[in-house]
Amino acid sequence: MVLHVVFSFKNTYYPLQIVFAKVTKEKIMATKTLTDRFGELRELYGYRNAMYMQGSRRADFLNDACLYLQRLIRKGEKDKVVLTKAMASLFARACAYADSFENLPIVAALALKYPGNSCAYCKTNPCVCSKVRTSDQQFNTDSSMLGVPGAHSTHPAYMNWSVTDWCTSLERMYGKNNRERGILDARSRLIEEVFEAENAHFNLSGDPRITLVQLRENMSLEFADIFAWIFSICNLLEVDLDTELEHRYAGNCRHCNKRPCLCGPFTRHLPGTSSPRVSTVRSN
């Protein structure tokens, strides 16, 4: 509903509609949780991804984004617009890969592995873990509930955290260590976590000793690590991921102008480039 009302300030009249629009947009941004962002991307691209991006293609799609980020870091890219778009694309591709496993409780897994009160490994705040963790710096929290369908965090407040909330929490807990080790180390850790997720699924899904519940638990924790490193890299690069996600993915597809996206198969290329790699789908 639009109210055609004006208000005056120092004898100047302003349309109240404009003020409402600004406040409403800021309010919507403030109330969107990480789960909401997952849902937005599923709503926008899930229909197309289900047809054109099955199996290992989703992992390849994410690896392309990691490779593009690596190129930007190596050449010392300083343009915040370029870096922010790259991180938003990386986040979207991680969501596409995670979505192939059907409603993994990733936020609940983040809450277990990266709680806001203390490091889940060294049990201190901020984290004082060494780069190679010692025997007393291990994750030993019971995470078995993650494998149960419909799992939620035992700390409901985390379910209401936005992308910005997670970035802020990780900066407080791990920011000092991450800055000391540098962006190249963070990039390497992200690539390592993506590989671990692929490897874990390949190995565990074929192991008859591993139950479905255990496999879902393991994959939830692997994706928690991936998203934690995406957020940590955003902190190191000082980019506003949440605002970019709102700009790029809250509306219609940028290519076909539809929601859900109705784009067909395209030549896959690295984000931000026109260099073809293999025939698959248009990038997010």
Beta strands, then each sheet from edge to edge (+ up, - down):
strand 1: 6-9
strand 2: 12-15
strand 3: 265-269
strand 4: 276-281
sheet 1: 1+ 2-
sheet 2: 3+ 4-
end
